[in-house]
Amino acid sequence: MALEILAIVVTPINEVAKYLFGSLKQQIRYLTSYNTNIQNLRRQVSELKLTREGVQTRVEAAQRNLEEPFPNVQKWLEDTTEEKVEEQLRDFDEANINKKCFKGLCPDLSSRLRLSKQAVRLAETFHTLQVNGNNFPETGISHPRPPPNVELARSTTIVANILPRDSLMNDLMEALGDSNIRSIGVHGMGGIGKTTLVEKINNELAGHILFNKVIMVIVSKDPDLMKIQDDVARRLGMNLEATSTNVRANRLFERLETEEKLLIILDDVWKPLKVEDIGLPRGCKLIVTTRYHQEVCVQMKLQKIIKVEPLSEGESWVLFKSKAGDVVTLPNLKPIAEKIVEKCKGSPLAISVLGSTLTSVEEEFVWSDALNVLSDPTRSGLQGIMPEVVTSLSFSFERLESLEIKKCFLFCCLFPEDYNINLRDLRDYGIGERFLKVGGTLDNASDKLLTFIKKLKDCCLLLEGDEEYSVKIHDVVRDVAICIGGDAEYGFLVNVGGGLIKFRESEDLKEKKRISFMKHSKDVLRDPLECPQLQSLLIRENDDISIDQESFFEDTKSLEVLDLRGMSYRFIMPTPQSISCLTNLKTLHLVYCDVSDKISLLGGLRKLEILNLSNSIVKTLPEEIGNLVNLRSLDLKWAKLSFVARNVISKLSYLEEFYMNKYTEWETMTSGGEYNARLKEVELLSRLSRLTIFIKGTETEPHVS
C-alpha cells in the first residue's frame, strides 16, 4: 500500500522534473545558440528581401501590361514591406544585441534569452513568407485589370476643351436623364464638334450615378462590324473568339443584358445601323453622332435629335485667338483676323486649322492671302463638310513648307478612318518615296519624320494616336486630304472596303501614282495592274485577298513602295517574270505573309533598302538574299525561320537595323549538310545601330553605336 502511495507521489514529480529539465535545456540552447540564431535571422531577412524583389519585379512588369496582382500576392507584398520587416526587427539593434550587465563585465543573459527566442520565431515567420513568395506560379501572379465603367476620352479632337458649349451639354444630359428617351441623335456638318461633345459627355459621366457603364465606339464611313463588336467587347473585358458576326452578336447581347444602366455611344455613323447586328440590347441607352439627319437619325428612328450648330461669333473669336495667339491683337492684323473668322462661319475645325496655321505669323500679306483664299475658294465642298472647312484645310496644306512634308501628310490619308498610323511604316514609305531624305542614317530619317509630324500636329492636320509611336488623322481632314491627293500632281487613290474588284473596274488607274486598297475581303487579283506611273502600292490588311497572276506587276515598273501586310498567309507571291519588273523597289513590306517558296525571288530587287518580313512564314533565308547589297533594314521579328545560308548576313554590309528574334540555329548544320549562319557575320555589320537576335536562350537587344 505504501509503495502504491509512493508511486502516486513520485510519478508526477518525475514528469515535472523531466519538463523542467527539458525546458531548462531549451533555455540553455537558446543562450548557447544566441549568435547562430541572430545570424540565421539576418540571413533569412536577406533571403526574404531577395524573394520580395523578384515578386515585385514580376508585379511591376504585369502592371506595365495593365494587369493587377491577385489579392494574395498583394497581401504578401504588404506583409513583406521593408517597414513591416524593420518594425519586427526593432529590438535587434546593435545596442540590444550586445547588451551587458554588471557594469559591462558580462552579457545580459536575460536579454539574450529573450532575443534568441524572438530570433528563432521571426526566422520561421520570414522563412514561411519566403517559401510562399517562391511558390507563386510563374504565370499566375496577376490578372487583367477590369475595364473601367467609363473610359475617359483622351480629347484627341482638334477643338478639345477650349469651348464648353454648355447649352448642348445641358440638352444632352437632360435627354440622358429622361427615362422615356432611349435613343438620341447628335447631328451636324463634318468638323462642327460632334465628337468633342460626346467625348465631354463620356468624361462627365465618370463616377456619375446616371449610368453604371458607358461604352463609346467609333463606327466611321466604312463600318467594320467585327471591329465594332471587338471594341464593345474590350470595354466589357470579353474576348470574342468566334468568327461569325451573328455568333459574336449573340454573345455580346447575353453579356450586355446583365448590365444595368448602360449607355452606348456610336460616333461617326454614316448610314443606318441595326443595333441588334452589333449585339446591343434595345433596352440600353443609345447616342448616335452623324453628319446626316434624314439618312441616319430619321431612318434609325432616334427619339431625341440634337443639332450641333456652328459656333457663335464670340465663341469663334475665342477659339481662333486660342489657336493663333496674341498676334491677332496687332492693330494691322486684327481687322483681317476678324474677317477670316467671319468667313469660317462658325466651323470649329476651319477656325482651329486656320488659327494654328497662322500662329505667330506677323506678315500682313500672309493674312491677306488667307482671307483671299477663303473669299474665292478653288475647291468645291465635299458631302457633309462645310465649304469653309475644305478651303481652310487647303490653305493650311499649301502653307506647308516643302513638298516632302506635304507628301508625308498625304500618305496619312491612305489609311482607314480613325486608324492608328504606325510611324515606323510611315518612315519606311518615306525612305522608299524619298520624301524623307536618305543622305543620312535611318535614325536621321526617323528624326526628320518626327519633325514633320510635330509641325503637322501643330497646325491641326494630325492628331496624337492611341497607340505608342502612332498618329491619327481627323476624319474630315482625311476627306479633304484625299481630295487634295487626288490632284494629278500627287495622284493618290484611296479605297477602303466596298469591293476591290468592282472598284478597279470603275476607276482609271493609269494616271495614279499612289494607291491604297485596304479592308477588303474575298477577292482574287488576277488581272495585271496597269499603272505605269505608280510609285507606292498598299494592299494591306485585307481578309482573304490573294494575288494570282504572273504578270500582276508587269505595268508597275516605277513602283518604289509595296506593302502587302496582313494577307493572313494567303498571299501568293508573283512569279519571277512579275517580280523581276520591280527593279526600282526600295521598300517592301511582306508582314503576315507566306513567302517560303518564293523568298529567293527577292534577291533580284537590287535597289531594295527596307525589307520587312516580320510575323511571316519564311523558313529559309537563301543565298540570293545576299544580293540585296543596298539593304538598310531587315526585319524578321517573329518570322518562322529555321535556316539562314552562311555568308548571307555578312554581305548585307549597309544594314543599320537587323531584327531576328526567333531564329536559334546559329552555327548549326542541317540534316542535308548545309551550314547555318555564324554570329561572326553579325559582328561584321559595321553600320548597325539597332539589333535584336536570339542567342543561347536569351533574347539580346543591344543598341549599337
VONU-139099 format. One line per 5 residues: number of its first residue (from 1); for each residue x, y, z of C-alpha. Coordinates in steps of 0.5 Angstrom, whole numbers. Example, Ala and Ser with C-alpha at 12.3 -4.5 7.8 and 13.67 -1.06 7.14 Angstrom:
BEGIN
1	25:-9:16  27:-2:14
This chain:
BEGIN
1	0:0:0  6:5:2  9:3:-5  3:5:-9  2:11:-5
6	10:13:-6  9:11:-14  3:16:-14  7:22:-11  14:20:-15
11	11:20:-22  8:27:-22  15:29:-19  19:26:-25  14:28:-30
16	15:35:-27  23:34:-27  23:32:-34  19:38:-36  23:43:-32
21	30:39:-34  27:40:-42  25:47:-41  32:49:-38  36:45:-44
26	32:49:-49  33:56:-45  41:54:-45  40:52:-52  37:59:-54
31	43:62:-50  49:58:-53  46:59:-60  45:66:-59  50:68:-64
36	48:63:-69  40:65:-68  42:72:-69  46:71:-76  41:66:-78
41	35:71:-77  40:76:-81  41:71:-87  33:70:-87  32:77:-88
46	37:78:-93  33:72:-97  26:75:-96  29:81:-99  31:78:-105
51	25:74:-106  21:80:-105  25:84:-110  23:78:-115  16:78:-114
56	16:86:-114  19:86:-121  14:81:-124  8:85:-121  11:92:-124
61	12:88:-131  5:86:-130  3:93:-128  6:96:-134  2:91:-138
66	-4:94:-135  -5:88:-130  -7:88:-123  -3:83:-118  -8:78:-115
71	-10:79:-108  -6:74:-104  0:77:-108  -2:84:-106  -3:82:-99
76	4:78:-99  8:85:-101  4:89:-96  7:84:-91  14:84:-93
81	15:91:-94  21:94:-91  18:98:-86  14:92:-83  20:88:-83
86	24:93:-80  18:94:-75  19:87:-72  27:88:-72  27:94:-68
91	29:90:-62  35:87:-66  39:94:-66  47:93:-64  46:96:-57
96	41:91:-55  45:85:-58  51:87:-55  48:89:-48  52:88:-42
101	51:87:-34  55:88:-28  58:95:-31  59:91:-38  63:86:-35
106	59:80:-38  53:79:-43  46:81:-40  43:73:-40  36:75:-39
111	36:80:-46  40:75:-50  35:69:-48  29:74:-50  32:76:-56
116	35:69:-58  27:66:-57  25:72:-62  30:71:-67  28:64:-68
121	21:66:-68  22:71:-73  26:67:-77  21:62:-78  16:67:-80
126	20:70:-85  22:63:-88  15:62:-89  14:68:-92  20:67:-97
131	17:60:-99  10:63:-100  13:68:-105  18:63:-108  11:59:-109
136	8:64:-113  6:61:-120  10:64:-126  4:66:-130  -1:66:-124
141	2:73:-121  -3:78:-124  -10:78:-128  -12:83:-133  -15:90:-130
146	-22:90:-130  -25:95:-135  -27:102:-132  -34:104:-132  -32:110:-136
151	-26:110:-140  -24:117:-141  -23:120:-148  -16:123:-149  -19:129:-152
156	-15:128:-159  -20:132:-162  -18:139:-165  -22:143:-161  -21:139:-155
161	-23:143:-149  -23:150:-151  -30:151:-151  -35:149:-146  -42:149:-151
166	-46:149:-144  -53:149:-148  -51:143:-152  -48:139:-146  -54:141:-142
171	-59:139:-147  -56:132:-148  -55:131:-140  -63:133:-140  -64:127:-145
176	-60:122:-142  -63:123:-135  -70:122:-138  -73:115:-137  -77:116:-143
181	-72:117:-148  -68:111:-150  -64:114:-157  -61:120:-158  -58:123:-165
186	-53:128:-165  -52:131:-172  -48:137:-175  -44:138:-181  -37:135:-181
191	-32:139:-176  -37:142:-173  -35:139:-166  -40:133:-165  -34:128:-163
196	-32:133:-158  -39:134:-155  -40:127:-154  -33:126:-151  -34:131:-146
201	-41:127:-144  -37:121:-144  -32:124:-139  -37:128:-135  -41:121:-133
206	-35:118:-130  -37:117:-123  -44:119:-124  -50:115:-122  -54:116:-128
211	-50:110:-131  -46:104:-129  -42:103:-135  -41:108:-141  -38:105:-148
216	-36:109:-154  -34:106:-160  -32:110:-167  -36:107:-173  -34:111:-179
221	-35:112:-186  -34:104:-188  -36:101:-182  -33:94:-180  -38:90:-176
226	-33:86:-173  -28:91:-170  -34:95:-167  -36:89:-164  -29:88:-161
231	-29:95:-159  -35:94:-155  -32:87:-152  -26:90:-150  -30:95:-146
236	-33:89:-142  -27:85:-141  -29:80:-146  -25:76:-152  -30:75:-158
241	-26:69:-161  -32:67:-166  -31:69:-173  -39:69:-175  -41:76:-173
246	-48:73:-171  -45:69:-166  -41:75:-163  -47:79:-163  -51:74:-159
251	-45:73:-154  -45:81:-154  -52:81:-153  -52:76:-147  -47:80:-144
256	-50:87:-144  -56:84:-142  -53:83:-135  -51:91:-135  -56:96:-131
261	-56:103:-133  -52:102:-139  -50:108:-145  -47:106:-151  -44:112:-156
266	-44:110:-163  -39:116:-166  -39:118:-173  -45:114:-176  -45:115:-184
271	-51:110:-185  -57:107:-181  -54:101:-177  -58:96:-174  -56:95:-166
276	-58:88:-166  -53:86:-171  -48:89:-167  -51:85:-161  -53:91:-157
281	-60:90:-153  -65:95:-155  -66:97:-148  -60:100:-147  -59:108:-148
286	-56:110:-154  -53:116:-157  -51:117:-165  -47:122:-168  -47:123:-175
291	-47:128:-181  -54:126:-183  -60:128:-180  -65:124:-185  -61:119:-187
296	-59:116:-180  -63:120:-175  -69:119:-178  -68:112:-181  -66:110:-175
301	-72:113:-171  -68:116:-166  -72:119:-161  -69:126:-159  -65:129:-164
306	-60:135:-162  -57:139:-168  -50:142:-167  -50:149:-169  -44:153:-172
311	-40:157:-166  -43:164:-165  -39:170:-167  -36:171:-159  -34:163:-159
316	-31:163:-166  -26:169:-164  -24:166:-157  -23:159:-161  -19:163:-166
321	-15:167:-161  -13:161:-157  -10:158:-163  -7:164:-167  -4:167:-160
326	-4:174:-159  -1:176:-166  -9:177:-167  -9:183:-163  -4:187:-167
331	-7:193:-170  -6:192:-177  -8:184:-177  -14:185:-172  -19:187:-178
336	-16:182:-182  -17:176:-177  -24:178:-175  -26:178:-183  -22:171:-183
341	-26:168:-177  -33:171:-180  -31:167:-187  -30:161:-183  -38:161:-181
346	-37:158:-174  -34:152:-176  -29:150:-170  -25:146:-175  -24:151:-180
351	-22:156:-175  -17:151:-171  -14:150:-177  -13:157:-180  -11:159:-173
356	-6:154:-172  -3:155:-179  -3:163:-177  0:162:-170  6:168:-169
361	5:170:-177  6:177:-177  7:179:-184  0:182:-186  1:179:-193
366	0:172:-191  -6:174:-187  -9:178:-193  -7:171:-197  -11:167:-192
371	-17:172:-193  -17:172:-201  -17:164:-201  -23:164:-196  -27:169:-200
376	-25:166:-207  -24:158:-206  -21:154:-211  -24:147:-209  -31:145:-208
381	-35:143:-202  -35:135:-200  -41:132:-198  -43:133:-191  -37:138:-190
386	-38:146:-190  -34:149:-196  -30:154:-191  -27:147:-188  -25:145:-194
391	-22:152:-196  -18:153:-189  -15:146:-190  -13:147:-197  -10:154:-195
396	-6:150:-189  -4:145:-193  -1:150:-198  3:153:-193  7:147:-191
401	14:149:-192  16:143:-197  14:138:-202  17:133:-197  12:135:-191
406	6:135:-196  7:128:-198  8:126:-191  1:129:-189  -2:126:-196
411	1:119:-194  -3:119:-188  -10:119:-192  -8:112:-195  -11:109:-188
416	-18:108:-186  -21:113:-181  -19:113:-174  -13:109:-176  -7:109:-171
421	-2:110:-177  5:107:-175  11:112:-175  15:106:-177  11:105:-183
426	11:112:-185  18:112:-184  19:106:-189  15:109:-194  18:116:-194
431	25:113:-195  22:109:-201  19:115:-204  25:120:-202  20:125:-198
436	25:123:-192  32:125:-195  37:119:-195  43:122:-195  44:120:-187
441	42:114:-183  35:111:-182  36:115:-175  36:121:-178  30:120:-183
446	26:118:-176  28:125:-173  26:128:-180  20:125:-180  18:126:-172
451	20:134:-174  15:133:-180  10:130:-175  10:136:-170  9:141:-175
456	3:137:-178  0:137:-171  2:144:-169  -2:146:-175  -8:141:-173
461	-7:137:-179  -5:131:-175  -7:128:-168  -4:124:-163  -5:117:-164
466	-8:112:-159  -2:107:-159  5:108:-158  9:111:-164  3:113:-168
471	-1:119:-170  -9:119:-173  -12:124:-178  -19:127:-176  -24:124:-181
476	-26:131:-184  -18:133:-185  -17:126:-188  -23:127:-193  -20:134:-195
481	-13:130:-196  -16:125:-200  -19:131:-205  -12:134:-205  -8:128:-206
486	-13:126:-212  -10:132:-216  -6:130:-222  1:133:-218  0:128:-213
491	-4:122:-216  -7:119:-209  -12:114:-210  -15:111:-203  -20:106:-203
496	-22:102:-196  -28:97:-196  -33:97:-201  -31:91:-206  -24:91:-209
501	-25:88:-216  -31:93:-217  -27:99:-215  -22:97:-220  -27:96:-226
506	-30:103:-225  -23:107:-224  -18:109:-229  -11:107:-225  -7:109:-231
511	-5:116:-228  -5:114:-221  2:115:-217  0:112:-210  -6:107:-209
516	-8:104:-202  -13:98:-202  -15:96:-195  -20:93:-191  -23:89:-197
521	-25:81:-197  -25:75:-201  -22:78:-208  -17:75:-212  -13:80:-216
526	-12:76:-223  -11:82:-228  -5:86:-229  -5:93:-225  -4:98:-231
531	-1:104:-227  6:106:-231  7:112:-226  5:108:-220  10:109:-214
536	7:107:-208  2:101:-207  -1:99:-201  -5:92:-201  -6:91:-194
541	-10:88:-188  -15:85:-193  -19:79:-191  -17:73:-196  -14:77:-201
546	-9:74:-206  -5:76:-212  -6:70:-217  -3:73:-223  4:72:-226
551	4:79:-230  1:83:-224  6:88:-223  8:88:-230  6:95:-232
556	8:98:-225  16:99:-226  16:105:-223  14:102:-216  18:104:-210
561	14:102:-204  10:96:-204  6:94:-197  2:87:-197  2:87:-190
566	-4:82:-187  -5:77:-192  -6:72:-187  -1:67:-190  -6:67:-196
571	-1:72:-200  1:68:-207  8:71:-209  8:73:-216  12:69:-221
576	19:71:-223  17:75:-229  13:79:-225  17:81:-219  23:82:-223
581	20:88:-226  20:92:-219  27:94:-220  26:101:-217  23:98:-211
586	26:101:-205  21:99:-199  18:92:-199  13:90:-193  11:83:-193
591	8:82:-186  4:76:-184  5:73:-191  7:66:-193  14:67:-198
596	17:61:-196  17:58:-203  19:65:-207  24:68:-202  29:67:-207
601	26:72:-212  27:78:-207  34:77:-209  33:81:-216  31:87:-212
606	38:90:-212  35:97:-210  31:95:-204  33:99:-198  28:97:-193
611	25:89:-192  20:88:-187  18:80:-186  16:80:-179  11:75:-177
616	11:72:-184  13:65:-186  20:65:-189  23:58:-187  30:60:-190
621	34:66:-192  38:63:-198  44:66:-202  40:70:-206  38:75:-201
626	46:77:-200  45:80:-207  41:86:-203  47:90:-202  43:96:-201
631	39:94:-196  39:98:-189  33:95:-185  32:88:-185  26:86:-180
636	25:78:-179  22:79:-172  17:73:-170  18:70:-177  18:63:-178
641	25:62:-180  30:55:-179  35:56:-184  40:62:-186  45:61:-191
646	52:62:-189  55:69:-191  49:72:-193  48:77:-187  56:79:-188
651	54:81:-195  49:86:-193  54:91:-190  50:97:-191  45:94:-185
656	43:99:-180  37:95:-177  37:88:-176  31:84:-172  31:77:-172
661	29:75:-165  26:68:-166  32:65:-170  36:60:-166  40:56:-171
666	47:60:-171  53:56:-173  49:49:-174  49:44:-179  42:42:-183
671	40:35:-184  42:36:-191  49:38:-189  48:46:-190  51:50:-185
676	47:56:-182  50:63:-181  55:65:-176  55:70:-170  61:73:-173
681	57:75:-179  53:80:-175  60:83:-172  62:85:-179  56:89:-180
686	59:96:-178  54:100:-179  49:97:-175  45:102:-170  39:97:-168
691	40:90:-167  35:84:-164  38:77:-164  37:71:-160  43:67:-157
696	43:61:-153  36:62:-150  37:70:-148  34:75:-153  39:80:-154
701	38:87:-156  44:92:-156  44:99:-158  50:99:-162  53:106:-163
